[in-house]
Amino acid sequence: MSSSVPHKNLLFMVLLGSLLETYDFSLYGYFAPILAQSFFPSPDPTSSLLASFTVFAVGFLTRPVGAAIFGYCGDKYGRKKILIISIMLMAIPTALIGMLPTYEQIGIWAGLLLALCRLLQGLAVGAEFVGTMVYMIEQAPTNQKTFFGSLCICSGYIAMLFTAIIVTLLSHFLSSESLQQWGWRIPFLFGLLLGILGLYIRSKLSETPAFKVLLENKSTVTNPLLQTITQMPFTLLLGIGVIMIHVLGFYLLFVYMTSYLNSYYKIPAETTSFINIITLTLAAALIPFIGMMAEKINKKIFILMSNIFIIILAYPLIRMLDNGTILTILIVQTTLTLFICITSAVLPIFLSELFPVSLRYTGMALCYNIAAVSFGGTAPLILTFLVEKTQNISSPAFYLMLAACVTLGSTILIKRNISA
């Protein structure tokens, strides 16, 4: 590796910052039912939850904007600078959410301010997560790029695990009334301290060798955004399709599923949080292992096979939830998590090879964040709507199968990769 930063220090400096940002962004999903009552009170609990998930989806609207702005800057001015900016852009609105007055105090303005904070969070995430992928892959040794890329995805699951543990502890030690009134604010406020720590860590990074070569050869692109859109539109579309199952699966299993099990199977929040902890631990352990396995194997095989399994097994697995036992729920969630992880582990390197170094940050950021806003952030809202309209609590399975079909087809259509 060209960088003077030791591997273990590089991993710590980059992945901890990424973990902190994912923690900040994922808090909302876990506290959606509580936020629904505090900011969108209604006699109909489903209406409140729909309003809360709508604001959750709003946070994704600015992700493509963040991808366009910061992807452009990352390809033109460097990876390190964007990673430093994004960490504080995430931490500040997260802390502000923890300070917001509720509907009871300022009426409709509470919900509007909550939506504004989510928009700012989305702007930061549009730069952060993919920026970490690009940085890690470009810093990694040639024979470990798939593994290093998989660690970026792993950090997201670790952040969700960290969040789930905090939610479980709060639910255990605080009464429902205390959690509703003030307890939910604690982890949001804690996000600011984590952001400051992440800022300090990121300031120690060096620029990637690949971008240094671009600067030395004066081969940076004048307008990376325009060039990516005009010269590689089909690649962008296929990249978005490949990511669909990853983002939908992630938000279905670890954001929507908590409310789904509570609303339709009456599983207590503390129990669903415990199940999430187990499945997130499994994912965090599996993804780096899959990344190591896939290092010298065609990445398409992993994506194709995992999505075929999802298409075949998603419906029978979701129907198994009708048994209502904790063991059944655990089997369903861990099995689906395994299939999603197989695709997710190889996504960073697979996507990075679609774009040359000069357009890599912009291309990957656009692909990932357009997919996230289209299929990830909207997932809880769409899935709640589908179940309510069809009166079929197994309908999430069909949406998951559709996503797997899109990812499968997009992967097949990618005939060759552009290796930088």
C-alpha positions as CSV (number, residue, x, y, z in Angstrom):
1,M,0.0,0.0,0.0
2,S,1.4,3.4,-1.0
3,S,0.0,5.2,2.0
4,S,2.3,5.6,5.0
5,V,-0.7,4.9,7.2
6,P,-0.5,1.3,8.7
7,H,-3.4,-0.9,7.7
8,K,-4.9,-1.2,11.2
9,N,-4.8,2.6,11.7
10,L,-6.3,3.2,8.3
11,L,-9.2,0.8,9.1
12,F,-9.8,2.4,12.5
13,M,-9.7,6.0,11.2
14,V,-12.0,5.5,8.2
15,L,-14.4,2.8,9.5
16,L,-15.0,4.5,12.9
17,G,-16.1,7.7,11.2
18,S,-18.3,5.7,8.8
19,L,-19.8,3.8,11.8
20,L,-20.6,7.0,13.6
21,E,-22.4,8.4,10.7
22,T,-24.5,5.3,10.1
23,Y,-25.3,5.3,13.8
24,D,-26.6,8.9,13.5
25,F,-28.7,8.1,10.5
26,S,-30.2,4.8,11.7
27,L,-31.4,6.1,15.1
28,Y,-34.5,7.6,13.5
29,G,-35.6,4.2,12.2
30,Y,-35.4,2.6,15.6
31,F,-37.3,5.4,17.3
32,A,-39.9,5.8,14.5
33,P,-42.8,4.6,16.6
34,I,-41.9,7.0,19.5
35,L,-41.2,9.9,17.2
36,A,-44.6,9.2,15.6
37,Q,-46.3,9.9,18.9
38,S,-44.2,12.9,19.8
39,F,-44.2,14.7,16.4
40,F,-47.3,13.3,14.6
41,P,-49.9,12.4,17.2
42,S,-53.1,10.9,15.8
43,P,-56.0,8.8,17.0
44,D,-55.0,6.3,14.4
45,P,-51.6,4.7,15.3
46,T,-51.0,3.6,11.7
47,S,-51.5,7.2,10.4
48,S,-48.9,8.4,12.9
49,L,-46.5,5.7,11.9
50,L,-47.0,6.5,8.2
51,A,-46.2,10.2,8.9
52,S,-43.1,9.2,10.9
53,F,-41.9,6.9,8.1
54,T,-42.6,9.7,5.5
55,V,-40.2,12.0,7.3
56,F,-37.8,9.0,7.4
57,A,-38.1,8.9,3.6
58,V,-37.6,12.6,3.4
59,G,-34.1,12.2,4.8
60,F,-33.2,10.3,1.6
61,L,-34.4,13.0,-0.8
62,T,-31.1,15.0,-0.4
63,R,-28.9,12.0,-0.6
64,P,-28.6,12.2,-4.4
65,V,-28.0,16.0,-4.0
66,G,-25.2,15.3,-1.6
67,A,-23.9,12.6,-3.9
68,A,-23.8,15.0,-6.9
69,I,-22.1,17.9,-4.9
70,F,-19.7,15.9,-2.9
71,G,-19.0,13.3,-5.5
72,Y,-18.0,16.1,-7.8
73,C,-15.7,17.6,-5.2
74,G,-14.3,14.2,-4.3
75,D,-13.2,13.5,-7.9
76,K,-12.0,17.1,-8.4
77,Y,-10.4,18.0,-5.1
78,G,-9.7,14.8,-3.2
79,R,-11.3,12.0,-1.1
80,K,-10.0,13.1,2.3
81,K,-11.5,16.6,2.3
82,I,-15.0,15.3,1.7
83,L,-14.7,12.7,4.5
84,I,-13.8,15.4,7.0
85,I,-16.6,17.7,5.9
86,S,-19.3,15.1,5.9
87,I,-18.7,13.9,9.5
88,M,-19.7,17.2,11.1
89,L,-22.5,17.8,8.5
90,M,-24.0,14.6,9.9
91,A,-23.4,15.1,13.6
92,I,-25.0,18.6,14.0
93,P,-28.5,17.9,12.7
94,T,-28.5,14.6,14.6
95,A,-27.9,16.4,17.9
96,L,-30.5,19.0,16.9
97,I,-33.1,16.2,16.6
98,G,-32.4,15.4,20.2
99,M,-33.2,19.0,21.2
100,L,-36.4,19.6,19.1
101,P,-39.6,20.6,20.8
102,T,-42.5,18.2,20.3
103,Y,-45.9,18.7,18.6
104,E,-47.5,19.3,22.0
105,Q,-45.1,22.3,22.5
106,I,-45.0,24.0,19.0
107,G,-47.6,22.2,16.9
108,I,-46.9,21.4,13.2
109,W,-43.6,23.2,13.4
110,A,-42.2,20.3,15.3
111,G,-42.7,17.9,12.4
112,L,-41.3,20.4,9.9
113,L,-38.1,21.0,11.9
114,L,-37.7,17.2,12.2
115,A,-38.0,16.9,8.4
116,L,-35.4,19.7,8.0
117,C,-32.9,17.9,10.2
118,R,-33.5,14.7,8.2
119,L,-32.8,16.6,4.9
120,L,-29.4,17.8,6.3
121,Q,-28.6,14.3,7.5
122,G,-29.3,13.0,4.0
123,L,-27.0,15.5,2.4
124,A,-24.1,14.3,4.5
125,V,-24.8,10.6,4.0
126,G,-24.8,11.2,0.3
127,A,-21.1,12.0,0.6
128,E,-20.0,9.8,3.5
129,F,-20.8,6.2,2.9
130,V,-19.6,5.9,-0.6
131,G,-16.6,8.2,0.2
132,T,-15.5,5.6,2.7
133,M,-15.8,2.8,0.1
134,V,-13.8,4.8,-2.4
135,Y,-11.1,5.7,0.1
136,M,-10.8,2.1,1.5
137,I,-10.6,0.5,-2.0
138,E,-8.0,3.0,-3.3
139,Q,-5.9,2.6,-0.2
140,A,-6.1,-1.2,0.0
141,P,-3.4,-3.6,-1.3
142,T,-4.2,-5.0,-4.7
143,N,-5.0,-8.5,-3.4
144,Q,-7.3,-7.2,-0.6
145,K,-9.5,-4.6,-2.3
146,T,-12.7,-6.8,-2.1
147,F,-12.0,-7.4,1.6
148,F,-11.4,-3.8,2.4
149,G,-14.5,-2.8,0.5
150,S,-16.6,-5.3,2.4
151,L,-15.4,-3.8,5.7
152,C,-17.2,-0.5,4.7
153,I,-20.5,-2.4,4.4
154,C,-19.6,-4.2,7.7
155,S,-19.2,-0.9,9.5
156,G,-22.8,0.0,8.6
157,Y,-24.1,-3.2,10.2
158,I,-21.9,-2.6,13.3
159,A,-23.4,0.8,13.6
160,M,-26.9,-0.6,13.4
161,L,-25.8,-3.2,16.0
162,F,-24.5,-0.4,18.3
163,T,-27.8,1.4,17.8
164,A,-29.9,-1.7,18.6
165,I,-27.9,-2.3,21.8
166,I,-28.5,1.3,22.9
167,V,-32.2,1.0,22.1
168,T,-32.5,-2.3,24.0
169,L,-30.7,-0.9,27.0
170,L,-32.9,2.2,27.1
171,S,-36.0,0.1,26.7
172,H,-34.9,-2.1,29.6
173,F,-33.8,0.5,32.1
174,L,-36.4,3.2,31.3
175,S,-40.2,3.0,31.6
176,S,-42.2,3.4,28.5
177,E,-43.4,6.8,29.7
178,S,-39.8,8.0,30.4
179,L,-38.6,6.7,27.0
180,Q,-41.4,8.5,25.3
181,Q,-40.9,11.8,27.2
182,W,-37.2,12.2,27.2
183,G,-35.2,9.0,27.0
184,W,-35.2,8.9,23.1
185,R,-33.3,12.1,23.1
186,I,-30.2,10.7,24.7
187,P,-28.7,8.7,21.8
188,F,-29.4,11.6,19.4
189,L,-27.4,14.1,21.6
190,F,-24.7,11.5,22.0
191,G,-24.2,11.6,18.2
192,L,-22.6,15.1,18.5
193,L,-19.8,13.7,20.7
194,L,-19.3,10.8,18.3
195,G,-19.1,13.3,15.4
196,I,-16.4,15.4,17.1
197,L,-14.4,12.2,17.7
198,G,-14.8,11.2,14.1
199,L,-13.7,14.6,13.0
200,Y,-10.5,14.3,14.9
201,I,-9.9,10.8,13.6
202,R,-10.5,11.8,9.9
203,S,-8.1,14.7,10.2
204,K,-5.2,12.2,10.5
205,L,-5.9,10.6,7.1
206,S,-3.7,11.0,4.0
207,E,-5.0,11.3,0.4
208,T,-5.3,8.1,-1.6
209,P,-2.5,7.0,-3.9
210,A,-4.9,6.7,-6.9
211,F,-6.0,10.4,-6.5
212,K,-2.5,11.5,-6.0
213,V,-1.6,10.0,-9.4
214,L,-4.5,11.9,-11.0
215,L,-3.1,15.1,-9.5
216,E,0.4,14.4,-10.6
217,N,-0.7,13.6,-14.2
218,K,-3.1,16.5,-14.2
219,S,-5.8,14.1,-15.3
220,T,-8.7,15.2,-13.0
221,V,-11.9,15.8,-14.9
222,T,-13.2,19.4,-15.3
223,N,-16.8,18.4,-14.5
224,P,-17.0,14.8,-13.1
225,L,-20.8,15.1,-12.6
226,L,-21.5,16.1,-16.2
227,Q,-19.1,13.6,-17.7
228,T,-20.5,10.8,-15.7
229,I,-24.1,11.5,-16.6
230,T,-23.5,12.1,-20.3
231,Q,-20.9,9.5,-21.0
232,M,-21.9,6.6,-18.7
233,P,-25.7,6.8,-18.3
234,F,-26.4,3.1,-18.9
235,T,-23.6,2.2,-16.4
236,L,-25.3,4.4,-13.8
237,L,-28.7,2.7,-14.4
238,L,-27.2,-0.7,-14.1
239,G,-25.3,0.3,-11.0
240,I,-28.5,1.5,-9.4
241,G,-30.2,-1.8,-10.2
242,V,-27.4,-3.8,-8.7
243,I,-27.7,-1.9,-5.5
244,M,-31.5,-2.3,-5.2
245,I,-31.6,-5.5,-3.2
246,H,-28.9,-4.3,-0.8
247,V,-30.7,-1.1,0.2
248,L,-34.2,-2.5,0.2
249,G,-33.1,-5.6,2.2
250,F,-31.2,-3.6,4.7
251,Y,-34.1,-1.2,5.5
252,L,-36.7,-4.0,5.4
253,L,-34.8,-6.2,7.8
254,F,-33.4,-3.7,10.2
255,V,-35.7,-0.7,10.1
256,Y,-39.1,-1.7,9.0
257,M,-39.2,-5.2,10.5
258,T,-39.2,-3.9,14.1
259,S,-42.5,-1.9,13.5
260,Y,-43.9,-4.7,11.3
261,L,-43.5,-7.4,14.0
262,N,-44.8,-5.1,16.7
263,S,-47.8,-4.0,14.7
264,Y,-49.0,-7.2,13.0
265,Y,-47.6,-10.0,15.3
266,K,-47.6,-8.0,18.6
267,I,-44.0,-8.8,19.3
268,P,-42.7,-6.4,22.0
269,A,-40.1,-3.8,21.0
270,E,-37.6,-5.2,23.5
271,T,-37.8,-8.7,21.8
272,T,-37.5,-7.3,18.3
273,S,-34.4,-5.3,19.3
274,F,-32.9,-8.5,20.7
275,I,-33.6,-10.3,17.4
276,N,-32.0,-7.4,15.6
277,I,-28.9,-7.7,17.7
278,I,-28.5,-11.3,16.9
279,T,-29.0,-10.9,13.1
280,L,-26.8,-7.7,13.0
281,T,-24.0,-9.6,14.8
282,L,-24.3,-12.4,12.2
283,A,-24.1,-9.8,9.3
284,A,-21.1,-8.0,10.8
285,A,-19.3,-11.4,11.1
286,L,-20.3,-12.7,7.7
287,I,-19.6,-9.8,5.4
288,P,-15.8,-9.6,6.0
289,F,-15.6,-13.4,5.7
290,I,-17.5,-13.3,2.4
291,G,-15.2,-10.4,1.3
292,M,-12.2,-12.6,1.9
293,M,-13.7,-15.6,0.1
294,A,-14.6,-13.4,-2.9
295,E,-11.2,-11.9,-3.4
296,K,-10.2,-14.1,-6.3
297,I,-13.6,-15.2,-7.5
298,N,-15.9,-13.5,-10.1
299,K,-18.1,-11.1,-8.0
300,K,-21.0,-11.7,-10.4
301,I,-21.4,-15.2,-9.1
302,F,-22.0,-14.1,-5.6
303,I,-24.6,-11.5,-6.6
304,L,-26.4,-13.8,-9.1
305,M,-26.7,-16.8,-6.7
306,S,-27.8,-14.8,-3.6
307,N,-30.6,-13.1,-5.6
308,I,-31.8,-16.3,-7.1
309,F,-32.2,-17.7,-3.6
310,I,-34.1,-14.6,-2.5
311,I,-36.5,-14.9,-5.4
312,I,-37.2,-18.5,-4.6
313,L,-37.4,-18.3,-0.8
314,A,-38.6,-14.8,0.2
315,Y,-42.3,-15.6,0.1
316,P,-42.1,-19.0,2.1
317,L,-39.8,-17.4,4.6
318,I,-42.1,-14.4,5.2
319,R,-45.1,-16.8,5.5
320,M,-43.2,-18.6,8.3
321,L,-43.7,-15.5,10.4
322,D,-47.3,-16.6,10.8
323,N,-46.1,-19.1,13.4
324,G,-45.5,-16.2,15.7
325,T,-42.7,-17.8,17.7
326,I,-39.4,-16.1,18.5
327,L,-37.4,-19.0,17.0
328,T,-39.3,-18.7,13.7
329,I,-38.7,-15.0,13.5
330,L,-35.0,-15.5,14.2
331,I,-34.7,-18.2,11.5
332,V,-36.5,-16.0,8.9
333,Q,-34.5,-12.9,9.7
334,T,-31.1,-14.6,9.8
335,T,-31.7,-16.5,6.6
336,L,-32.7,-13.4,4.6
337,T,-29.8,-11.5,6.2
338,L,-27.4,-14.2,4.9
339,F,-28.7,-13.8,1.3
340,I,-28.5,-10.0,1.5
341,C,-25.0,-10.1,2.9
342,I,-23.6,-12.2,0.1
343,T,-24.5,-9.5,-2.4
344,S,-23.6,-6.6,0.0
345,A,-20.1,-7.9,0.7
346,V,-19.0,-7.7,-2.9
347,L,-20.9,-4.5,-3.9
348,P,-18.1,-1.9,-3.2
349,I,-15.5,-3.5,-5.4
350,F,-18.1,-4.5,-8.0
351,L,-19.3,-0.9,-8.3
352,S,-15.8,0.7,-8.1
353,E,-14.8,-1.3,-11.2
354,L,-17.6,0.2,-13.2
355,F,-16.0,3.7,-13.2
356,P,-12.5,5.0,-13.9
357,V,-10.6,6.7,-11.0
358,S,-11.4,10.2,-12.3
359,L,-15.2,9.5,-12.1
360,R,-15.3,6.9,-9.4
361,Y,-16.5,9.0,-6.4
362,T,-19.2,10.7,-8.5
363,G,-20.3,7.5,-10.3
364,M,-20.5,5.3,-7.1
365,A,-22.1,8.1,-5.1
366,L,-24.9,8.7,-7.7
367,C,-25.6,4.9,-8.1
368,Y,-25.7,4.2,-4.4
369,N,-27.7,7.2,-3.3
370,I,-30.2,7.2,-6.1
371,A,-30.9,3.6,-5.2
372,A,-31.1,4.4,-1.5
373,V,-33.6,7.2,-2.0
374,S,-35.7,5.2,-4.5
375,F,-35.7,1.8,-2.8
376,G,-34.2,2.2,0.7
377,G,-35.6,5.2,2.4
378,T,-39.0,4.6,0.9
379,A,-39.1,1.0,2.0
380,P,-40.8,1.4,5.4
381,L,-43.4,3.7,3.9
382,I,-44.1,1.6,0.9
383,L,-44.2,-1.7,2.8
384,T,-46.6,-0.2,5.5
385,F,-48.8,1.1,2.7
386,L,-48.8,-2.3,0.8
387,V,-49.8,-4.2,3.9
388,E,-52.6,-1.8,4.8
389,K,-54.0,-1.6,1.2
390,T,-53.7,-5.3,0.4
391,Q,-54.5,-6.5,3.9
392,N,-51.9,-9.2,3.2
393,I,-49.2,-9.1,5.9
394,S,-47.0,-11.3,3.6
395,S,-46.9,-8.6,0.8
396,P,-43.3,-7.4,1.8
397,A,-42.1,-10.7,0.4
398,F,-43.2,-9.7,-3.1
399,Y,-41.5,-6.3,-3.0
400,L,-38.3,-8.1,-1.9
401,M,-38.6,-10.6,-4.7
402,L,-39.1,-7.7,-7.2
403,A,-35.9,-6.0,-5.9
404,A,-34.0,-9.3,-6.3
405,C,-35.2,-9.6,-9.9
406,V,-34.0,-6.1,-10.7
407,T,-30.6,-6.7,-9.2
408,L,-30.3,-10.1,-10.9
409,G,-31.2,-8.6,-14.3
410,S,-28.9,-5.6,-13.9
411,T,-26.0,-7.8,-12.9
412,I,-26.5,-10.0,-16.0
413,L,-26.6,-6.9,-18.3
414,I,-23.2,-5.7,-17.0
415,K,-21.0,-7.3,-19.7
416,R,-17.6,-5.9,-18.6
417,N,-16.1,-3.8,-15.9
418,I,-13.7,-0.8,-16.3
419,S,-10.8,-1.6,-14.0
420,A,-8.7,1.3,-12.9
